[in-house]
Amino acid sequence: MKYIILNLLLVAASITYAETKMDVDKYIKASMEGLQIQADAHMNTWGIGKSDTWNVDQNKALIWWTFPDGKIASAPVQIIGTFNPNDGSFMWGWDHPSIQPPLQEHAKLVKVFGEKHKIKRFTTQKVKATEAEAWEFLAVANRLAKSNGGYRADAGGPFVFMTYGEITLKKDKP
């Protein structure tokens, strides 16, 4: 029993040490790789990126995609933030005036992570960013929340970056 407790303490200590010595750039890179693997799997299984339309209902915390063949894919959704390509800014979802509080939870995980690791870009509500950096923000949120994937949607000006949960597929009646 003492041996088990000692091992658990050693594991906990090594995790704590690893967290304090984290290489943020490596974490972001690994998060992007994970997001890409998920995207490839979703593309190959149900066709994310090939839908005719996408919609989000913030009241139901749901995203859905409608496909040309009548298939509808839906999932719980969280909004990480918005990227404005006109001024190169990203506004975090954790305190976004257009995002209902229940859809801010995954973005808040990034803020907490940023506070812990002193990453100003994760704790400043609106930051200058490129679209590639907005994808990195999404990838980190996806990893921290253990989401099923991430999606970038064009909202007619800004791009909305979202994480989503388990996919449900159904066929719409013709």
Summary of the structure (lengths in Angstrom):
residues: 174
radius of gyration: 18.2
end to end distance: 63.2
largest distance: 65.1
contacts: 510
relative contact order: 0.18
helix: 45%
strand: 27%
